[in-house]
Amino acid sequence: MPSVIGAVNINNNSGTVNFGDTLNISPKTAAKTFSGSGGGNTGNVVNTLNGVNATNTLDPNVVDQPMFGNI
């Protein structure tokens, strides 16, 4: 199905960018990242005002994102 895409601004990319028709998009890898308050903000202009914070890195899950069945 055709689509019209307006202005696109991609600041950073470490994977694949898809434009147009796709049948199925499924993840091929999974990763876990811990970052503090405001550490994952992205954009052209970011202004964060954070006080004291702590990141909880305790994660008892064995599997967060199952990769079984992704072709």
N, CA, C and O atoms as a printed pandas DataFrame, in Angstrom:
     atom_number atom_name residue_name chain_id  residue_number  x_coord  y_coord  z_coord
0              1         N          MET        A               1    0.847   -1.170    0.000
1              2        CA          MET        A               1    0.000    0.000    0.000
2              3         C          MET        A               1    0.895    1.236    0.000
3              4         O          MET        A               1    1.753    1.368    0.873
4              5         N          PRO        A               2    0.719    2.125   -0.938
5              6        CA          PRO        A               2    1.557    3.320   -1.016
6              7         C          PRO        A               2    1.315    4.244    0.175
7              8         O          PRO        A               2    0.220    4.297    0.735
8              9         N          SER        A               3    2.357    4.961    0.539
9             10        CA          SER        A               3    2.235    5.929    1.624
10            11         C          SER        A               3    3.069    7.150    1.285
11            12         O          SER        A               3    4.021    7.082    0.508
12            13         N          VAL        A               4    2.689    8.268    1.886
13            14        CA          VAL        A               4    3.415    9.517    1.702
14            15         C          VAL        A               4    4.166    9.802    2.986
15            16         O          VAL        A               4    3.575    9.836    4.065
16            17         N          ILE        A               5    5.467   10.007    2.870
17            18        CA          ILE        A               5    6.310   10.296    4.024
18            19         C          ILE        A               5    6.773   11.732    3.913
19            20         O          ILE        A               5    7.329   12.143    2.895
20            21         N          GLY        A               6    6.538   12.496    4.975
21            22        CA          GLY        A               6    6.963   13.895    4.999
22            23         C          GLY        A               6    8.436   14.003    5.345
23            24         O          GLY        A               6    9.231   13.117    5.028
24            25         N          ALA        A               7    8.785   15.088    5.992
25            26        CA          ALA        A               7   10.177   15.317    6.378
26            27         C          ALA        A               7   10.620   14.281    7.401
27            28         O          ALA        A               7    9.873   13.954    8.323
28            29         N          VAL        A               8   11.829   13.766    7.241
29            30        CA          VAL        A               8   12.389   12.756    8.129
30            31         C          VAL        A               8   13.701   13.267    8.683
31            32         O          VAL        A               8   14.553   13.756    7.941
32            33         N          ASN        A               9   13.863   13.149   10.019
33            34        CA          ASN        A               9   15.105   13.557   10.667
34            35         C          ASN        A               9   15.595   12.368   11.494
35            36         O          ASN        A               9   14.988   12.025   12.508
36            37         N          ILE        A              10   16.689   11.740   11.064
37            38        CA          ILE        A              10   17.289   10.616   11.782
38            39         C          ILE        A              10   18.636   11.088   12.312
39            40         O          ILE        A              10   19.574   11.312   11.547
40            41         N          ASN        A              11   18.720   11.236   13.645
41            42        CA          ASN        A              11   19.960   11.721   14.249
42            43         C          ASN        A              11   21.002   10.624   14.379
43            44         O          ASN        A              11   22.189   10.867   14.166
44            45         N          ASN        A              12   20.569    9.418   14.726
45            46        CA          ASN        A              12   21.498    8.317   14.954
46            47         C          ASN        A              12   20.767    7.018   14.677
47            48         O          ASN        A              12   19.585    6.890   14.996
48            49         N          ASN        A              13   21.451    6.063   14.095
49            50        CA          ASN        A              13   20.836    4.770   13.800
50            51         C          ASN        A              13   21.884    3.683   13.943
51            52         O          ASN        A              13   22.977    3.773   13.383
52            53         N          SER        A              14   21.531    2.646   14.708
53            54        CA          SER        A              14   22.435    1.509   14.829
54            55         C          SER        A              14   21.773    0.236   14.329
55            56         O          SER        A              14   22.256   -0.862   14.605
56            57         N          GLY        A              15   20.680    0.369   13.603
57            58        CA          GLY        A              15   19.959   -0.801   13.113
58            59         C          GLY        A              15   19.437   -0.562   11.716
59            60         O          GLY        A              15   20.162   -0.077   10.848
60            61         N          THR        A              16   18.187   -0.900   11.501
61            62        CA          THR        A              16   17.567   -0.802   10.188
62            63         C          THR        A              16   16.428    0.207   10.226
63            64         O          THR        A              16   15.668    0.254   11.194
64            65         N          VAL        A              17   16.311    1.001    9.192
65            66        CA          VAL        A              17   15.189    1.922    9.040
66            67         C          VAL        A              17   14.362    1.431    7.870
67            68         O          VAL        A              17   14.884    1.272    6.766
68            69         N          ASN        A              18   13.073    1.187    8.096
69            70        CA          ASN        A              18   12.190    0.674    7.051
70            71         C          ASN        A              18   11.219    1.757    6.608
71            72         O          ASN        A              18   10.518    2.352    7.428
72            73         N          PHE        A              19   11.185    2.006    5.305
73            74        CA          PHE        A              19   10.185    2.875    4.695
74            75         C          PHE        A              19    9.439    2.047    3.671
75            76         O          PHE        A              19   10.057    1.325    2.888
76            77         N          GLY        A              20    8.129    2.141    3.664
77            78        CA          GLY        A              20    7.351    1.422    2.678
78            79         C          GLY        A              20    6.655    0.216    3.274
79            80         O          GLY        A              20    6.473    0.113    4.487
80            81         N          ASP        A              21    6.268   -0.693    2.393
81            82        CA          ASP        A              21    5.471   -1.843    2.786
82            83         C          ASP        A              21    6.343   -2.917    3.434
83            84         O          ASP        A              21    7.438   -3.218    2.960
84            85         N          THR        A              22    5.841   -3.482    4.512
85            86        CA          THR        A              22    6.499   -4.603    5.163
86            87         C          THR        A              22    5.447   -5.626    5.549
87            88         O          THR        A              22    4.331   -5.263    5.919
88            89         N          LEU        A              23    5.792   -6.884    5.468
89            90        CA          LEU        A              23    4.880   -7.950    5.853
90            91         C          LEU        A              23    4.983   -8.229    7.340
91            92         O          LEU        A              23    3.970   -8.358    8.027
92            93         N          ASN        A              24    6.221   -8.322    7.842
93            94        CA          ASN        A              24    6.419   -8.673    9.243
94            95         C          ASN        A              24    7.755   -8.109    9.711
95            96         O          ASN        A              24    8.776   -8.266    9.041
96            97         N          ILE        A              25    7.738   -7.454   10.861
97            98        CA          ILE        A              25    8.978   -6.982   11.476
98            99         C          ILE        A              25    9.039   -7.596   12.864
99           100         O          ILE        A              25    8.169   -7.346   13.698
100          101         N          SER        A              26   10.063   -8.395   13.109
101          102        CA          SER        A              26   10.213   -9.023   14.418
102          103         C          SER        A              26   11.657   -8.865   14.878
103          104         O          SER        A              26   12.573   -8.859   14.056
104          105         N          PRO        A              27   11.866   -8.735   16.194
105          106        CA          PRO        A              27   13.231   -8.540   16.685
106          107         C          PRO        A              27   14.091   -9.782   16.487
107          108         O          PRO        A              27   13.618  -10.909   16.632
108          109         N          LYS        A              28   15.350   -9.563   16.157
109          110        CA          LYS        A              28   16.296  -10.669   15.979
110          111         C          LYS        A              28   17.247  -10.789   17.153
111          112         O          LYS        A              28   17.840  -11.848   17.357
112          113         N          THR        A              29   17.407   -9.730   17.927
113          114        CA          THR        A              29   18.256   -9.750   19.110
114          115         C          THR        A              29   17.551   -9.002   20.232
115          116         O          THR        A              29   16.616   -8.236   19.997
116          117         N          ALA        A              30   18.008   -9.232   21.435
117          118        CA          ALA        A              30   17.482   -8.513   22.599
118          119         C          ALA        A              30   18.647   -8.102   23.472
119          120         O          ALA        A              30   19.610   -8.853   23.624
120          121         N          ALA        A              31   18.566   -6.917   24.044
121          122        CA          ALA        A              31   19.605   -6.414   24.925
122          123         C          ALA        A              31   18.954   -5.666   26.074
123          124         O          ALA        A              31   17.844   -5.151   25.943
124          125         N          LYS        A              32   19.643   -5.610   27.188
125          126        CA          LYS        A              32   19.140   -4.908   28.358
126          127         C          LYS        A              32   20.143   -3.831   28.739
127          128         O          LYS        A              32   21.345   -4.086   28.814
128          129         N          THR        A              33   19.641   -2.627   28.980
129          130        CA          THR        A              33   20.488   -1.504   29.318
130          131         C          THR        A              33   19.951   -0.825   30.563
131          132         O          THR        A              33   18.745   -0.613   30.688
132          133         N          PHE        A              34   20.826   -0.488   31.469
133          134        CA          PHE        A              34   20.455    0.263   32.666
134          135         C          PHE        A              34   21.034    1.665   32.535
135          136         O          PHE        A              34   22.223    1.833   32.266
136          137         N          SER        A              35   20.187    2.666   32.726
137          138        CA          SER        A              35   20.672    4.044   32.711
138          139         C          SER        A              35   19.911    4.842   33.759
139          140         O          SER        A              35   18.785    4.496   34.116
140          141         N          GLY        A              36   20.516    5.888   34.240
141          142        CA          GLY        A              36   19.914    6.696   35.289
142          143         C          GLY        A              36   18.797    7.576   34.769
143          144         O          GLY        A              36   18.425    7.499   33.598
144          145         N          SER        A              37   18.273    8.400   35.630
145          146        CA          SER        A              37   17.170    9.284   35.288
146          147         C          SER        A              37   17.574   10.246   34.178
147          148         O          SER        A              37   18.534   11.002   34.329
148          149         N          GLY        A              38   16.849   10.221   33.070
149          150        CA          GLY        A              38   17.154   11.091   31.936
150          151         C          GLY        A              38   18.291   10.603   31.081
151          152         O          GLY        A              38   18.681   11.300   30.145
152          153         N          GLY        A              39   18.846    9.433   31.355
153          154        CA          GLY        A              39   19.992    8.939   30.599
154          155         C          GLY        A              39   19.657    8.450   29.214
155          156         O          GLY        A              39   20.545    8.371   28.365
156          157         N          GLY        A              40   18.400    8.118   28.952
157          158        CA          GLY        A              40   18.013    7.597   27.642
158          159         C          GLY        A              40   17.299    8.607   26.776
159          160         O          GLY        A              40   16.705    8.232   25.766
160          161         N          ASN        A              41   17.337    9.881   27.138
161          162        CA          ASN        A              41   16.662   10.903   26.340
162          163         C          ASN        A              41   17.358   11.084   25.014
163          164         O          ASN        A              41   18.587   11.089   24.942
164          165         N          THR        A              42   16.575   11.232   23.967
165          166        CA          THR        A              42   17.124   11.486   22.637
166          167         C          THR        A              42   16.387   12.665   22.026
167          168         O          THR        A              42   15.241   12.937   22.381
168          169         N          GLY        A              43   17.023   13.344   21.136
169          170        CA          GLY        A              43   16.403   14.475   20.461
170          171         C          GLY        A              43   17.446   15.478   20.047
171          172         O          GLY        A              43   18.630   15.320   20.343
172          173         N          ASN        A              44   17.000   16.515   19.359
173          174        CA          ASN        A              44   17.920   17.555   18.914
174          175         C          ASN        A              44   18.346   18.440   20.072
175          176         O          ASN        A              44   19.524   18.777   20.191
176          177         N          VAL        A              45   17.395   18.826   20.936
177          178        CA          VAL        A              45   17.691   19.657   22.099
178          179         C          VAL        A              45   17.076   18.992   23.311
179          180         O          VAL        A              45   15.855   18.854   23.383
180          181         N          VAL        A              46   17.900   18.572   24.273
181          182        CA          VAL        A              46   17.418   17.913   25.484
182          183         C          VAL        A              46   17.895   18.719   26.688
183          184         O          VAL        A              46   19.082   19.016   26.822
184          185         N          ASN        A              47   16.950   19.069   27.562
185          186        CA          ASN        A              47   17.271   19.803   28.774
186          187         C          ASN        A              47   16.649   19.037   29.933
187          188         O          ASN        A              47   15.425   19.001   30.057
188          189         N          THR        A              48   17.464   18.427   30.779
189          190        CA          THR        A              48   16.958   17.664   31.911
190          191         C          THR        A              48   17.477   18.251   33.208
191          192         O          THR        A              48   18.644   18.627   33.317
192          193         N          LEU        A              49   16.591   18.324   34.190
193          194        CA          LEU        A              49   16.955   18.795   35.522
194          195         C          LEU        A              49   16.572   17.680   36.492
195          196         O          LEU        A              49   15.402   17.545   36.848
196          197         N          ASN        A              50   17.546   16.884   36.919
197          198        CA          ASN        A              50   17.293   15.735   37.772
198          199         C          ASN        A              50   17.990   15.918   39.111
199          200         O          ASN        A              50   19.098   16.447   39.195
200          201         N          GLY        A              51   17.308   15.466   40.152
201          202        CA          GLY        A              51   17.920   15.466   41.474
202          203         C          GLY        A              51   18.674   14.170   41.690
203          204         O          GLY        A              51   19.098   13.528   40.728
204          205         N          VAL        A              52   18.843   13.786   42.919
205          206        CA          VAL        A              52   19.519   12.533   43.248
206          207         C          VAL        A              52   18.632   11.382   42.821
207          208         O          VAL        A              52   17.433   11.385   43.102
208          209         N          ASN        A              53   19.208   10.388   42.140
209          210        CA          ASN        A              53   18.437    9.228   41.703
210          211         C          ASN        A              53   19.290    7.983   41.822
211          212         O          ASN        A              53   20.515    8.053   41.918
212          213         N          ALA        A              54   18.620    6.843   41.815
213          214        CA          ALA        A              54   19.302    5.543   41.868
214          215         C          ALA        A              54   18.649    4.619   40.857
215          216         O          ALA        A              54   17.434    4.663   40.663
216          217         N          THR        A              55   19.453    3.780   40.212
217          218        CA          THR        A              55   18.951    2.839   39.228
218          219         C          THR        A              55   18.958    1.449   39.836
219          220         O          THR        A              55   19.995    0.969   40.293
220          221         N          ASN        A              56   17.800    0.803   39.842
221          222        CA          ASN        A              56   17.671   -0.553   40.368
222          223         C          ASN        A              56   18.079   -1.539   39.283
223          224         O          ASN        A              56   17.383   -1.668   38.276
224          225         N          THR        A              57   19.193   -2.236   39.473
225          226        CA          THR        A              57   19.675   -3.189   38.476
226          227         C          THR        A              57   19.369   -4.632   38.844
227          228         O          THR        A              57   19.825   -5.546   38.158
228          229         N          LEU        A              58   18.609   -4.860   39.910
229          230        CA          LEU        A              58   18.225   -6.216   40.292
230          231         C          LEU        A              58   17.105   -6.684   39.377
231          232         O          LEU        A              58   16.032   -6.080   39.357
232          233         N          ASP        A              59   17.336   -7.750   38.622
233          234        CA          ASP        A              59   16.334   -8.263   37.685
234          235         C          ASP        A              59   16.324   -9.781   37.760
235          236         O          ASP        A              59   17.185  -10.424   37.160
236          237         N          PRO        A              60   15.375  -10.377   38.481
237          238        CA          PRO        A              60   15.359  -11.830   38.632
238          239         C          PRO        A              60   14.767  -12.586   37.442
239          240         O          PRO        A              60   14.726  -13.816   37.467
240          241         N          ASN        A              61   14.308  -11.884   36.400
241          242        CA          ASN        A              61   13.723  -12.580   35.248
242          243         C          ASN        A              61   14.785  -13.395   34.510
243          244         O          ASN        A              61   15.919  -12.948   34.336
244          245         N          VAL        A              62   14.404  -14.579   34.087
245          246        CA          VAL        A              62   15.322  -15.405   33.313
246          247         C          VAL        A              62   15.300  -14.966   31.853
247          248         O          VAL        A              62   16.354  -14.826   31.232
248          249         N          VAL        A              63   14.097  -14.745   31.295
249          250        CA          VAL        A              63   13.944  -14.335   29.899
250          251         C          VAL        A              63   13.028  -13.120   29.860
251          252         O          VAL        A              63   11.881  -13.195   30.302
252          253         N          ASP        A              64   13.522  -11.999   29.335
253          254        CA          ASP        A              64   12.701  -10.799   29.202
254          255         C          ASP        A              64   12.017  -10.736   27.841
255          256         O          ASP        A              64   10.833  -10.409   27.760
256          257         N          GLN        A              65   12.738  -11.042   26.786
257          258        CA          GLN        A              65   12.205  -11.009   25.430
258          259         C          GLN        A              65   12.544  -12.321   24.748
259          260         O          GLN        A              65   13.668  -12.487   24.272
260          261         N          PRO        A              66   11.599  -13.268   24.684
261          262        CA          PRO        A              66   11.912  -14.551   24.045
262          263         C          PRO        A              66   12.141  -14.382   22.538
263          264         O          PRO        A              66   11.376  -13.705   21.852
264          265         N          MET        A              67   13.201  -15.008   22.044
265          266        CA          MET        A              67   13.541  -14.919   20.625
266          267         C          MET        A              67   13.077  -16.152   19.850
267          268         O          MET        A              67   13.330  -16.262   18.650
268          269         N          PHE        A              68   12.403  -17.077   20.528
269          270        CA          PHE        A              68   11.951  -18.304   19.876
270          271         C          PHE        A              68   10.904  -17.990   18.823
271          272         O          PHE        A              68    9.946  -17.270   19.105
272          273         N          GLY        A              69   11.063  -18.508   17.634
273          274        CA          GLY        A              69   10.078  -18.331   16.559
274          275         C          GLY        A              69   10.339  -17.142   15.667
275          276         O          GLY        A              69    9.654  -16.997   14.654
276          277         N          ASN        A              70   11.297  -16.274   15.985
277          278        CA          ASN        A              70   11.618  -15.149   15.102
278          279         C          ASN        A              70   12.559  -15.634   14.015
279          280         O          ASN        A              70   13.652  -16.129   14.287
280          281         N          ILE        A              71   12.120  -15.483   12.807
281          282        CA          ILE        A              71   12.900  -15.992   11.658
282          283         C          ILE        A              71   13.724  -14.864   11.069
283          284         O          ILE        A              71   14.451  -15.073   10.098
